[in-house]
Amino acid sequence: MILSKIKCIIPLLILLLALLLGISIGSVYISPLKIINIFGNRVFNMPLFHNVKNSDVAIIYYIRLPRILLALTVGGALAVSGASIQSLLRNPLASPYTLGVSSGASLGVALVIMFNISSGILLNMFLPFVGFVSSLVTVFLILSLARKIDKNYSTNTIILTGIVSSLFVNGLLTLIIALSGDELKRIIFWQMGSLSLKGYQHLLGILPLIIFGLLGIYRYHKELDALSFGEDSAKNIGIDTEKIKKRIIVLSSILTGSAIAVSGIIGFIGLVAPHIVRRIWGYKHSKLLPLSYVFGGVFLLLADLIARTIVSPSELPVGAITALIGAPFFAFTFFYKKR
């Protein structure tokens, strides 16, 4: 009983610690006491301390807080998406990227950047919108192709179709990059992933889609429990595996497409976060999905903190940091398990 309570408290403490670090540390350090005072002033109209500057308030509310909230949202969405796809395909190395989501988003964004297309309506949300739509279109095309090959949507067919489609789209993307001129740097930087210069408008732009995807996937947590034991077991208890597979893939693609449309390509969160949760809290999806969201958000928050402080005042792409942390971690745990 005590161990169970400790396991429930640990994620909350880790989240609070990560939030505190993300808000306080940066090019300007703001102490935890000042942070509490600033939030108390905004929420409860408490008077500000004499040593709290207006610049401190502006840094917290208009620079760090939106970036931290966006990191939690994007990282959590990628982790939940990865957890659901891994259970669906019964493959710990699977992720929505396996299905071509990132390739589709990259291709759409590269075309927009190369031809300098813009929108007067969507403004700075136009690029994220294009990334989201192109990733979703890619997934629907892959599902249609998989349907023609195998009407039952077998796991191997989905994986192979996704890999082949990703290779084809990546070939087109490489061709576009080779033909691009001044836009080359912008395309590559977007592919490396970054939360720089992102504000509340980006968060509000993807939040409805993220909430829809999260609630949609959690609705099928029992079906995911059954599918993790195999399609035959799920069919024996009356689950329409074909319908559930399509819905989970589409919902996962909505989560991933929305996330990477704003942040660019950020890898390994959907692999590492669910793996940690499974090792500590087990495989039951009623716990796995929400805890994956927490750990995925914390992972990206801390990676972004490293990216913006390690070479301050310059900034590194957060996708490079997640890869440098996630790849060795996952390789170690995977090969340790094999051994």
C-alpha positions in Angstrom: 0.0 0.0 0.0 2.8 2.4 1.0 4.8 1.5 -2.2 1.7 2.1 -4.3 1.2 5.6 -2.8 4.9 6.5 -3.3 4.6 5.4 -7.0 1.6 7.8 -7.3 3.4 10.7 -5.7 6.7 10.4 -7.6 5.3 11.6 -11.1 3.7 14.6 -9.4 7.0 15.5 -7.6 9.0 15.1 -10.8 6.6 17.3 -12.7 6.7 20.0 -10.1 10.5 19.9 -9.9 10.8 20.1 -13.7 8.3 23.1 -13.9 10.3 24.9 -11.2 13.6 24.3 -13.0 12.2 25.3 -16.4 10.7 28.6 -15.0 13.7 29.6 -12.8 16.7 28.7 -15.0 17.7 30.6 -18.1 19.8 33.5 -19.2 18.4 35.3 -16.2 18.0 33.3 -13.0 14.8 33.9 -11.0 14.6 32.3 -7.6 11.8 30.0 -6.6 10.7 32.5 -3.9 10.3 35.2 -6.5 8.4 32.8 -8.8 5.9 32.0 -6.0 5.5 35.7 -5.3 4.9 36.6 -9.0 2.3 33.8 -9.4 0.7 34.9 -6.0 0.5 38.4 -7.4 -1.3 37.3 -10.6 -3.6 34.8 -9.0 -4.3 36.2 -5.5 -3.3 39.9 -6.1 -0.5 39.6 -3.5 1.9 42.6 -3.4 5.2 42.0 -5.2 8.5 41.9 -3.3 10.6 45.0 -3.6 13.4 43.1 -5.4 11.0 41.7 -8.0 11.4 43.6 -11.3 8.9 44.1 -14.0 11.3 42.4 -16.3 11.2 39.2 -14.1 7.4 39.2 -14.4 7.6 39.6 -18.2 10.2 36.9 -18.6 8.1 34.4 -16.6 4.7 35.2 -18.2 5.6 36.0 -21.8 8.8 34.0 -22.5 9.2 31.0 -20.2 5.7 30.0 -19.2 4.3 29.6 -22.7 7.4 27.7 -23.8 7.2 25.3 -20.8 3.5 24.7 -21.3 4.2 24.0 -25.0 7.0 21.6 -24.1 4.7 19.7 -21.7 1.9 19.5 -24.3 4.1 18.5 -27.2 6.2 16.0 -25.2 3.1 14.5 -23.6 1.3 14.1 -26.9 4.3 12.4 -28.5 4.7 10.0 -25.6 1.0 9.0 -25.5 1.0 8.5 -29.3 4.1 6.3 -29.0 2.7 4.3 -26.2 -0.5 3.5 -28.1 1.2 2.6 -31.3 3.7 0.3 -29.5 0.8 -1.5 -27.8 -1.2 -1.7 -31.1 1.7 -3.1 -33.1 3.2 -5.0 -30.1 6.6 -3.6 -30.9 8.6 -1.5 -28.4 10.5 0.2 -31.2 7.4 1.3 -33.0 6.2 4.9 -33.1 4.0 7.1 -35.2 7.1 8.1 -37.1 7.2 4.5 -38.3 4.0 5.2 -40.1 5.4 8.1 -42.0 3.9 11.0 -39.9 7.2 12.9 -39.6 8.0 12.3 -43.3 4.7 13.7 -44.4 4.9 16.7 -42.2 8.5 17.4 -43.3 7.6 17.2 -47.0 4.6 19.6 -46.6 6.7 22.1 -44.7 9.6 21.9 -47.1 7.3 22.6 -50.1 5.9 25.7 -48.3 9.4 27.0 -47.4 10.9 26.3 -50.8 8.1 28.0 -52.8 7.8 30.8 -50.1 4.0 30.2 -49.7 2.3 32.2 -47.0 -1.2 32.9 -45.7 -2.6 36.2 -44.5 -5.3 34.4 -42.4 -3.2 31.9 -40.4 -0.1 34.1 -40.2 2.5 32.3 -38.0 0.2 29.3 -37.6 0.3 28.6 -41.3 3.5 26.4 -41.2 2.2 24.3 -38.3 -1.1 23.9 -40.1 0.6 22.7 -43.2 2.7 20.2 -41.2 -0.3 18.8 -39.5 -2.4 18.5 -42.6 0.4 16.9 -44.7 1.2 14.4 -41.9 -2.5 13.4 -41.6 -2.9 13.0 -45.4 0.2 10.8 -45.5 -1.2 8.5 -42.8 -4.6 8.2 -44.7 -2.7 7.3 -47.9 -0.7 4.7 -46.0 -3.9 3.2 -44.5 -5.5 3.1 -47.9 -2.5 1.3 -49.4 -2.4 -1.1 -46.5 -6.1 -1.8 -47.0 -5.5 -2.8 -50.6 -2.7 -5.2 -49.6 -4.4 -6.7 -46.5 -8.0 -6.1 -45.7 -7.4 -7.2 -42.1 -4.8 -4.5 -41.4 -2.3 -7.0 -40.0 0.6 -5.6 -37.9 3.3 -6.6 -40.4 1.4 -5.0 -43.3 1.0 -1.7 -41.5 4.6 -1.5 -40.4 6.0 -2.5 -43.8 3.7 -0.1 -45.7 4.7 2.7 -43.3 8.4 2.1 -43.7 8.2 1.9 -47.5 6.1 5.0 -47.7 8.5 6.9 -45.4 11.4 6.0 -47.6 9.6 7.2 -50.7 8.6 10.5 -49.0 12.1 11.0 -47.6 13.4 10.5 -51.2 11.1 13.3 -52.3 12.2 15.5 -49.4 15.9 14.9 -50.2 15.3 16.0 -53.8 13.5 19.2 -52.6 16.4 20.0 -50.2 18.9 19.4 -53.0 17.1 21.8 -55.2 16.5 24.5 -52.6 18.8 27.4 -52.2 18.5 30.0 -49.5 15.7 28.0 -47.9 18.0 25.1 -47.1 18.9 26.3 -43.6 15.3 26.9 -42.6 14.2 23.5 -43.8 17.0 21.7 -41.9 16.4 23.7 -38.8 12.7 22.9 -38.8 13.6 19.2 -39.1 15.9 19.3 -36.1 13.1 20.6 -33.9 12.9 23.7 -31.7 10.5 25.4 -29.3 12.2 28.8 -29.9 10.0 31.8 -30.5 6.8 29.9 -29.7 4.1 31.6 -27.7 0.6 31.2 -26.4 -0.9 31.4 -29.9 1.0 28.2 -30.9 -0.2 26.4 -27.8 -3.8 27.5 -28.3 -3.6 26.5 -31.9 -2.8 22.9 -31.3 -4.6 22.4 -27.9 -8.0 21.4 -29.2 -6.5 18.7 -31.4 -4.2 17.5 -28.6 -7.2 17.2 -26.2 -9.3 15.4 -28.8 -6.5 12.9 -29.5 -5.8 12.3 -25.9 -9.4 11.7 -24.9 -10.0 9.6 -28.0 -7.0 7.3 -27.3 -7.8 7.0 -23.6 -11.4 6.0 -24.5 -9.9 2.8 -26.0 -7.5 1.9 -23.1 -9.3 -1.4 -22.4 -9.1 -2.3 -26.1 -5.4 -1.5 -26.1 -4.9 -3.8 -23.0 -6.5 -6.6 -25.0 -4.6 -5.9 -28.3 -1.3 -5.9 -26.4 -1.8 -9.7 -25.9 -2.4 -10.2 -29.6 -5.2 -9.8 -32.2 -6.6 -13.3 -31.7 -7.1 -12.7 -27.9 -8.8 -9.4 -28.7 -11.1 -10.9 -31.2 -12.1 -13.7 -28.8 -13.5 -11.2 -26.4 -15.5 -9.4 -29.1 -13.2 -6.5 -30.1 -13.4 -5.3 -33.7 -9.6 -5.2 -34.2 -9.7 -3.7 -37.7 -11.9 -0.7 -36.6 -9.9 -0.1 -33.4 -6.6 -0.2 -35.3 -7.7 2.4 -37.8 -9.0 4.7 -35.0 -5.9 4.4 -32.8 -3.6 5.1 -35.8 -5.6 8.1 -36.8 -5.8 9.5 -33.3 -2.1 8.9 -32.8 -1.4 10.6 -36.0 -3.5 13.6 -34.9 -1.4 13.9 -31.7 1.9 13.5 -33.5 1.0 15.7 -36.4 -0.2 18.5 -34.2 2.9 18.3 -32.0 5.6 18.2 -34.7 3.7 20.8 -36.7 4.6 23.3 -34.0 7.9 22.0 -32.7 9.4 20.3 -35.8 10.7 16.7 -35.8 11.5 15.6 -32.2 12.4 12.0 -31.8 12.8 9.4 -29.0 10.2 10.8 -26.6 7.5 8.4 -27.9 10.0 5.5 -27.3 11.7 6.4 -24.0 8.8 7.8 -21.9 6.4 4.8 -22.4 9.3 2.4 -21.8 10.1 4.0 -18.4 6.4 4.0 -17.4 6.0 0.3 -18.3 9.1 -0.7 -16.3 7.9 1.0 -13.1 4.1 1.2 -13.3 3.2 -1.8 -15.5 1.4 -2.3 -18.8 -2.2 -1.4 -17.9 -3.2 1.5 -20.2 -5.4 3.3 -17.7 -2.1 4.2 -16.0 0.3 3.9 -18.9 -1.3 6.6 -21.0 -1.6 9.4 -18.5 1.8 8.7 -16.9 3.4 8.5 -20.4 2.0 12.0 -20.9 3.6 13.3 -17.7 7.0 11.7 -18.4 7.0 12.7 -22.1 6.3 16.3 -21.1 9.0 16.3 -18.4 11.5 14.8 -20.8 10.9 17.5 -23.5 10.8 20.2 -20.9 14.2 19.2 -19.5 15.7 18.7 -22.9 14.5 22.1 -24.0 16.0 23.6 -20.8 19.4 22.1 -21.8 19.0 23.3 -25.4 18.5 26.9 -24.3 21.0 27.1 -21.5 24.0 24.9 -22.4 25.4 27.4 -24.9 23.5 30.5 -23.7 22.8 33.1 -25.2 22.7 30.9 -28.3 20.4 27.9 -28.5 20.6 24.3 -29.8 17.8 22.4 -31.6 15.9 20.5 -28.9 15.5 17.5 -31.3 19.3 17.1 -31.2 19.2 17.0 -27.4 16.4 14.4 -27.2 18.3 12.3 -29.7 21.6 12.5 -27.7 19.8 11.5 -24.5 17.2 9.1 -25.9 19.3 7.0 -28.3 21.9 5.8 -25.7 19.3 5.3 -23.1 17.0 3.2 -25.3 20.0 1.3 -26.7 21.2 0.5 -23.2 17.8 -0.7 -21.9 17.0 -2.6 -25.0 20.3 -4.5 -25.2 20.3 -5.0 -21.4 16.9 -6.6 -21.7 18.1 -8.9 -24.5 21.1 -10.0 -22.6 
